[in-house]
């Protein structure tokens, strides 16, 4: 599929935001090697010029595109000039749909770094048919949420010597002496996401999906908190979008390519039993407050208090980010005989462990993932799904070289036991 001629290959929308600035740096880093044209967009010209000055891109000052989520015509103008829009403006539940709609109408492709399942699934429900008709690719969750999980599940499936039944994955964030940090915008998205679980249930009912068939027994979920012997730590259910994103990809891949779906669950390492106790106390308070307007107001006014000092409007320092990394360890189980019979119920007899390791997740790994996803859409159109539409990353990129690209850019995928 050939895309329409546009002024720029990439437009980074929200370039003045905390994450947006790092995306600009990443696009600059790869632009010469990949021969892509780009510019930045946002609503405040002076701040956009400041970003260009800070990143040594003053030559783009005359290319700045003024666009505001509250001015749909300005979004249309932006999207008409871009082959692909890299949307860094969140929370997406408030500011994302306008950009998706403008991209579809202007026939521009779209990637974002949303970790908000309500937004991601609602965009698929509302815009998939329109995006397909327009021949454009709308791909959400292209940052830390949820490319490591989604592409990691595909990598595990590709490397597994037989038929894969399920994956249990464990996220471990490793920080230096200064600790890991979180920017307020990421925290804000989490607050509003937890507050509105009911809307997600309505969206999923509207799809009317039947349960996916299984190869082998149903994956048994661990308790809310449990001890992982291989990793020697306590773990809890990961509260992000990853498991839902992987399930969406597995459904689309099954329906499109008739490949047996893989079950996926995800947990987050929390350390010692004392860490579990603190998590239960603070987590319970957080969940309770997020359910009401006054509670959300309290959470948003005091992010440092409710995150133990990790979240701030300033975000983590460069030094904090340099000292932080993460691993995602995936324990796959399946069948050595390779029989993909959807009706089989016997116990899996083969195991494999995969580990994804990468630098700081929110503001180093996320820009890398986002930019490489955008490049794949630009350069590997023949490997994307044959029609446009709204996709999670795994479904969009399952036949592309994205994993290889990530490997060359500090996002490492490796089989560690087989």
Secondary structure, DSSP 8 states (H G I E B T S, - for coil): ------SEEEEEETTTSHHHHHHHHHHHHHHHHHT--EEEEES-HHHHHHHHHHTT-GGGGGG-EE-BTTBHHHHHHHHHTEEEEEE--S-HHHHTHHHHHHHHHHT-EEEE----HHHHHHHHHHHHHHHHHHT-EEE---BTTBHHHHHHHHHHHHH-SSEEEEEEEEEEEE--TT---EEHHHHHHHHHHHHTHHHHHHHHHHHT------SSS------SEEEETTTTEEEEE--SSHHHHHHHHHHHHHHHH-----EEEEEEEEESHHHHHHHHHHHHHHHHHHTSHHHHHHHHH-HHHHTTT-EESS---HHHHHH-EEEEEEEEEEETT----TT--S---EEEEEEEEEE-IIIIIHHHHHHHHHHHHHH-GGGS-SS-EEE-HHHHHTTSSHHHHHHTTT-EEEEEE-
